[in-house]
Structures are given as C-alpha cells and as structure tokens.
C-alpha cells in the first residue's frame, strides 16, 4: 500500500520555495581567506623588518590567529616565504599592467622603475634567499616571475614606441638596472628615498641619457696613454660597494673593495645579474 502522508521532494519545492543555502560553508571559506591574508600581511612585515628568521609561531601571534591556522595554510616556512614573495611580485605585476594603460607611457615607465627600486631594499633577506643555492626560486615564483616579465615588457614597449625610453633597452637590461639600483638604495639611510646615483642611472634610460660607453675605444685610449693610467692608479680609490677610501699597499693591481664583506656582496650582485640574464 502506497503511503500518502509524506510530502515528496517535488512538492516540498513547489510554490517558489528554494533549498536552504549552505551559509556555514561560505562563511567558513571567507574566514579562511581573511586569516590567510592576515598571515601573509604579518609575515611580509616581519620578514622585511627582522629577516626570514622569524618563527611561524611569532607570525601567528602578530597576525592574531592561532598557530594551527598558520600551519593549515602554510605547512612549512619555505611555503610561507614563497607565498610572501609571490604576493609581492604579483603586486608589482598588477602595478605594471595599470601603468601600461596610462596615457603617458613614458612617465608611467619611469614611475614604475622608481617604485621597484625604492620598495625592494626592505626585502633584502628574501632577495638574498633567491640568490642562494637551496632550490630557489621555486615553481610558483617562476610562473609569477614570467607574468611580471610580460607586464614589464608591455610597459617598456609602450614607452619606447612613444620615444620616451632608449630603443636599445630590453627587459633583461631593465632587470639589471633594478639589481644595481637596489644595491645603491641599500646604502641609503632611508631606502624609500631615491638616491641621487640611482636617479642618475634611471635617467640614463631616456633617449637623451647619453650613449653607452664604447669600451673598445676607451681601452685603446688607455693603452695609448700609459701615463694617464699610472696617474689614475696613484690616486686614492674607493670601495666599489660602500665607497670607503682604499689605500694602496704596494705595486700591482689596486684593491677594489675594503674587505671580505664588501667583496662577497659584490660577488652576490654579479651572480644576481647573471641569473636574470
């Protein structure tokens, strides 16, 4: 015998009634997104100020979440570091895309270059990590870096088409400029203020910034005028990294750096330039 007292699923939904939405699940996901954003913001600030040695527990405290929340989103320190660095590169990528749509691509290009140069020195430990041989950069950063390069190329091309940037500059050259100017900014008391030497380098990217030095011609002049070379070697030189005066200790090639620390820093800078090329 068929029962008639139980309403069917069809009858229950007639008359315009709708299934109850899963509000709890949506709120849970929204909370998870907010907590992840809090952790990333706290980690970014901590790493920039105190280096990458800050513990996950300390980051959880600063984010105002439990340690378990941090570990659910970022099981290891490396995963968190990668996420923080990828977030920064993505921010710069979005900024490059916005600048590329400007009605004045030349001014937009130079504003973007200045922003990268002045905002990067505060992330020194993370930049150093990318130069290490511990498996960095990782896959997420590599894909994020490709998107950044594409956005930078579009911005550069727009400025070059308007004649605002020298035509012989390419993306790899701009990256090398970033590396060099960031090294200069680290010597500043306030790295967020563009250093005069950084401004000079950036200004050289303009079409009237002057031709690139003809190294073959310069070498020929030097070889034909040995007295000038000797005079130059007799003069006091400065460290190529920190600018400290260097004293001659005898005949032969003059020193280039004031000590092992500056020599190591210069070596790492050369490695960075070689890696991005």
C-alpha positions in Angstrom: 0.0 0.0 0.0 1.4 3.4 -1.0 1.9 6.0 1.7 0.4 9.4 1.1 1.3 11.3 4.3 5.0 12.0 3.4 5.4 15.0 1.1 7.5 14.4 -2.0 10.7 16.3 -2.7 8.9 17.9 -5.7 6.0 19.1 -3.5 8.4 20.5 -1.0 10.0 22.8 -3.5 6.8 23.9 -5.2 5.3 27.3 -4.6 8.6 29.1 -5.1 10.4 27.7 -2.1 14.2 27.1 -2.6 16.7 24.9 -0.9 18.5 26.5 2.1 21.9 27.9 1.1 25.0 26.5 2.8 25.7 29.7 4.7 28.0 28.0 7.2 30.3 26.7 4.5 30.5 30.1 2.7 31.3 31.9 6.0 34.0 29.3 6.8 35.7 29.9 3.4 35.5 33.6 3.8 37.1 33.3 7.3 39.8 31.1 5.9 40.6 33.7 3.2 40.7 36.5 5.7 43.0 34.5 8.0 45.3 33.7 5.1 45.5 37.4 4.2 46.3 38.3 7.8 49.1 35.8 8.0 50.6 37.0 4.7 50.5 40.6 5.8 52.1 39.8 9.2 54.8 37.7 7.5 55.6 40.4 4.9 56.1 43.0 7.6 58.1 40.7 9.9 60.4 39.4 7.2 61.0 42.9 5.8 61.8 44.3 9.3 63.6 41.4 11.0 64.6 39.0 8.3 63.4 35.5 7.4 64.4 34.0 10.8 61.0 35.0 12.4 59.2 31.8 13.5 55.8 30.8 12.3 54.6 31.0 15.9 55.6 34.6 16.2 53.9 35.4 12.8 50.7 33.7 14.1 50.9 36.0 17.2 51.3 39.1 15.1 48.5 38.1 12.8 46.2 37.5 15.7 45.5 33.9 14.8 46.3 30.5 16.2 49.5 28.6 15.3 47.3 25.9 13.8 45.8 28.4 11.4 49.2 29.3 10.1 50.2 25.7 9.6 47.0 24.8 7.8 47.7 27.4 5.2 51.5 27.2 5.2 52.8 23.9 6.4 56.5 25.0 6.3 58.5 28.2 6.5 59.5 27.8 2.8 55.9 27.6 1.7 55.1 30.8 3.6 58.3 32.6 2.2 57.3 31.6 -1.4 53.8 32.9 -0.9 55.0 36.2 0.5 57.5 36.7 -2.4 54.9 35.7 -5.0 52.4 38.1 -3.5 55.0 41.0 -3.8 55.8 40.1 -7.4 52.1 39.8 -8.3 51.5 43.3 -6.8 54.3 44.7 -9.0 52.8 42.9 -12.0 49.4 44.4 -11.4 51.1 47.8 -11.0 52.9 47.4 -14.3 49.7 46.5 -16.1 48.0 49.6 -14.6 50.9 51.8 -15.7 50.9 50.3 -19.2 47.3 51.7 -19.7 48.5 55.2 -18.9 48.1 58.0 -21.5 51.7 58.9 -20.8 53.6 55.7 -21.0 57.0 57.3 -20.6 56.2 58.9 -17.3 54.4 55.7 -16.3 57.5 53.6 -17.1 59.9 55.8 -15.0 57.4 55.9 -12.1 57.2 52.1 -12.1 61.0 51.7 -12.2 61.3 54.2 -9.3 58.7 52.3 -7.3 60.5 48.9 -7.8 63.9 50.4 -6.9 62.7 52.2 -3.7 60.4 49.5 -2.4 62.7 46.4 -2.8 65.6 47.1 -0.4 63.3 46.5 2.6 63.1 42.8 1.4 66.8 42.2 1.5 66.7 38.8 3.2 64.1 37.5 0.8 66.2 38.8 -2.2 69.2 37.1 -0.7 67.2 33.8 -0.4 66.6 33.9 -4.1 70.3 34.1 -4.7 71.0 31.1 -2.6 71.5 27.5 -3.9 68.8 25.9 -1.8 66.3 25.3 -4.6 65.1 28.8 -5.0 63.3 30.2 -6.9 60.5 27.6 -6.7 57.8 26.8 -9.2 55.2 29.3 -8.0 57.7 32.1 -8.1 58.9 31.1 -11.6 55.4 31.3 -13.0 54.8 34.6 -11.2 58.1 35.9 -12.5 57.1 35.1 -16.1 53.9 37.1 -15.7 55.9 40.0 -14.3 58.4 39.9 -17.2 55.5 40.0 -19.7 53.9 43.0 -18.0 57.2 44.8 -17.8 57.9 44.2 -21.5 54.5 45.7 -22.4 55.2 48.8 -20.3 58.7 49.1 -21.8 57.4 48.7 -25.4 54.7 51.4 -24.9 57.3 53.9 -23.6 59.7 53.1 -26.4 57.0 53.5 -29.1 56.5 57.0 -27.8 60.2 57.7 -27.9 60.4 58.2 -24.1 62.9 55.3 -23.5 66.0 54.5 -25.4 65.4 51.9 -28.1 68.4 49.6 -27.2 67.0 48.7 -23.8 65.3 45.4 -23.3 63.6 43.7 -20.3 66.8 42.0 -19.2 68.5 45.3 -19.2 65.8 46.8 -17.0 66.1 43.9 -14.5 69.8 44.6 -14.4 69.1 48.2 -13.6 66.8 47.1 -10.8 69.5 45.0 -9.3 72.1 47.7 -9.5 69.9 50.5 -8.2 68.6 48.4 -5.3 72.2 47.8 -4.2 72.7 51.6 -4.2 69.5 52.1 -2.3 70.6 49.8 0.5 73.4 52.3 1.3 70.8 55.0 1.9 69.7 55.9 5.4 66.1 55.9 4.0 65.9 53.4 1.1 62.4 54.7 0.2 64.0 57.9 -0.9 65.6 57.6 -4.4 69.3 58.0 -4.1 71.0 60.6 -6.4 73.1 57.9 -8.0 70.0 55.7 -8.6 68.3 58.7 -10.2 71.3 59.2 -12.4 71.2 55.6 -13.6 67.5 55.7 -14.2 67.8 59.0 -16.1 70.3 57.3 -18.4 67.4 55.1 -19.7 66.0 58.2 -21.5 66.9 58.7 -25.2 69.0 61.7 -24.4 70.6 60.0 -21.5 73.8 59.6 -23.4 75.4 56.8 -25.5 76.7 53.7 -23.8 80.4 53.9 -23.3 82.4 52.4 -26.2 84.6 50.1 -24.1 86.9 49.2 -27.1 87.6 52.9 -27.7 88.2 53.6 -24.0 90.6 50.6 -23.8 92.5 51.9 -26.9 92.9 55.4 -25.3 94.1 53.9 -22.1 96.7 51.7 -23.8 97.9 54.7 -25.9 98.3 56.9 -22.8 100.1 54.8 -20.1 101.0 57.9 -18.1 97.3 58.6 -17.5 96.8 55.1 -16.3 99.7 55.4 -13.9 98.3 58.6 -12.6 95.0 57.1 -12.1 96.4 54.2 -10.1 98.4 56.5 -7.9 95.2 58.3 -6.9 93.3 57.1 -3.9 90.4 54.8 -4.8 87.1 54.0 -3.2 85.4 50.6 -2.4 83.2 49.6 -5.2 80.4 48.7 -2.8 80.4 51.0 0.3 82.5 53.9 -1.1 85.1 53.8 1.7 88.6 55.1 0.8 91.1 52.4 -0.3 94.8 52.8 0.5 97.4 51.4 -1.9 99.5 48.7 -0.2 102.1 48.3 -2.9 102.7 47.8 -6.7 100.3 45.8 -8.8 96.6 45.9 -9.2 94.9 48.3 -6.8 92.3 46.9 -4.4 88.6 47.2 -5.4 86.9 46.5 -2.1 87.6 47.5 1.5 87.2 44.0 3.0 85.7 40.5 2.6 82.1 41.6 3.4 82.0 44.1 0.5 83.8 41.6 -1.8 81.2 39.0 -1.0 78.3 41.5 -1.5 79.7 42.4 -5.0 80.0 38.8 -5.9 76.4 38.1 -5.0 75.3 41.1 -7.0 77.2 39.8 -10.0 75.5 36.4 -9.6 72.1 38.0 -9.4 72.7 39.9 -12.7 74.0 36.8 -14.4 70.9 34.7 -13.2 68.3 37.1 -14.5 70.1 37.2 -17.9 
